[in-house]
């Protein structure tokens, strides 16, 4: 965001230990463009939802792969790259159970089962709740979150190099249904409030 050849957020890096610096902060802060700031706010939320949904989809796919290994074996048979990817994504999902590398194929299957943490309904609800709660009733922010989820799904698909498994396709469908419903409800409420 540039204003008069200076960055309008330069005041954030000024050390306010003199009146001159305080005046610089006030001047820079007065140049902040609300539209650009709002757009940046929505873009930041879109990126957060992209990361969150991408992490959850990647976990579903990795656990699906792990569940197909020989019964009773652990993730030690997995490639190091896949283990690293799962460990990287696990932090963003909120999962705090048994370490992924220690899971047996049955335990991986349980995590993606109907009632499992990474099952279709639980994952769709977790992603949708993240977006809906994060949007805080702001329909534009909710739309940005919806785009972030779509982009997260697309990035997961690109990473895996093919269409995602059925579990992730169904999760995406349920997530989008909830988000679209929330957008419709907020849009309707906004119209009713102004009527």
N, C-alpha and C positions, 0 to 999 in steps of 0.2 A: 504494500500500500504506500504509494509515493505522493507526497504533497510538497510543492515548491522545492523539488530536488532533494528533499530530505525525507527520511522514513518517519511517518507520523507516530510510530511506536518507539522512536529513539529515546524518549523520556524514560523508558523502562531500564535503560542501562546507565543512566546518569546517577552519580552518587550525590544525594541531596545534603551535602554538608556545608553549603554556603548559600547566601541569598541569590547569587548569580545562577547557581544550579537549580534552585527552587523556581526561579523565574523561567529558566529553560524548560523545566518540567511542565509548568503551567502553559507555556506557549505551545509546546509539542502536544500536550493533552487536548488543547483547544482545537487542534487540527484533525483529530480522529474523525473519520467519516463513519457515521452510524451504519450506513448501508453496507459498506465494506466490512465493518466489524461484525455485523449480523451474518453476512454471507460467510465470513470466516468461521463464525460460531457454528453454522450449519454444516460447513465442510468438515470441521473437526468432529462433530457428532457422527457424520457419515463415515468418517475414517474409523472411529471407535466401533461402530456397529459392523463395519466391514471386518475388522480384526476379530471381533467377538464371534460373528457368525462363521467366518472362515475357520477359526480355531475349533469350533464345535463340529463343523462338517468334516474337517480333517481328522478329528478324533473318531467320529463315526466310521469313516472309511478305514482308518488304521486298525481300529478294533474289529471291524468286519474281517479284515485280512487276517488278523491274529486269531480270530475265532475259527478260522479254517485250518489252522495248524493241527498237528496230531494231538489228539486228546491227551491232556496231562502235561504237555510240553509247555515251556515258558517262552517269553519273548526273546530268549537268548538265541533262538533260531532266526530271528528277524535280522535284516540288514541294519547296520549301525545308522545309516541315513534315515531309515524309517523310525527307529527308536528315537533318534535325535528330534525328528519332526514331531512325534507324539509328545515327547517331553517338553518341547518348546510350546506346543499348543495347549497342553494340560493346564498350565498356569492361568490362562485367560478364561477357561471354562468354569472355574470354581470347584472342579472335582478335587477332592482331597482324600480319596480312598487309597487302596493298595497301589504302590508304584507300578506303572505300566510295564516296565521290564520284568516284573515279578509275576505277572498275571499268567495263569494257565489259559488254554484255549476256552475252557468252560467258563472261567471267570470273565474273559473278554466277551463271550456270548451273553453272559448275564448282564453285562453293562449295556449292551445294545438291545436287550430284550424289551418287551412291551413295558415292563415296570422298571427297567434299568435307567441309570443316570443319563446315558446317551441314547436311550430309546427314542422313537419318533415323537411321541407326545411330550415327554419330558424335555427333550431338546428344543422342539418347536416352541413350547411354552416358555422355556428359559430365554430363548432368543427374542421372542415377541415381547415378553415382560421387560427385558433389558431395554428394548427400543421404546416401548410405550411409557415405562417409568422414566426413562431418560428424557423423553420428549416433554414430559411435564404438562401435557395439555396443549402444547404448541403444535398445530397441525402442520406447519411448514417444517418444523424440526422432525416430526413424525415421518413426513415424506422423505426427508433427507436420510433418516434411519432406514426406511424401506429400501432406498437406493443403495445404502451401505450393505444391507443384507443381500440384495441381488448381486452386488459386486463381490461380496465375500464368497458367495456360492460359485460365481464365475471364476474367481481366482482359485478356489479349491479344485474346480474342474480342470482348469489349465494346469495346475500343479500335478494332478493325477494323470493328465494327458488323455482323458476319455470321459464319457458321461459318468457321472457319479452313480454309485449303486442305488438300488431302489430305496433303501432306508433313508438316504440323504435326499432323494427326489421327493419322497413322501413328507419328510421333515420340512423341506423347502415349501411345499404346497400348503401345509398346515400353518407354517409361519406367515406366509404371504396372506392367507385367508384372514388370520387374526389381525394383521397389520392393516389390511385393506378395510376390514370391518371397523377398526378403531379410527381410521381416517374418515370413513363415512360418518361415523357417530360424531366426531369432532366437527366435521364440516357442517353437518346438520345442526349441531348445537350452536355453531357460530352464526348460521343463518337465522336460527330462531332467536338468538340474543339480540340481533340487530333489527328484527322485524317489529 
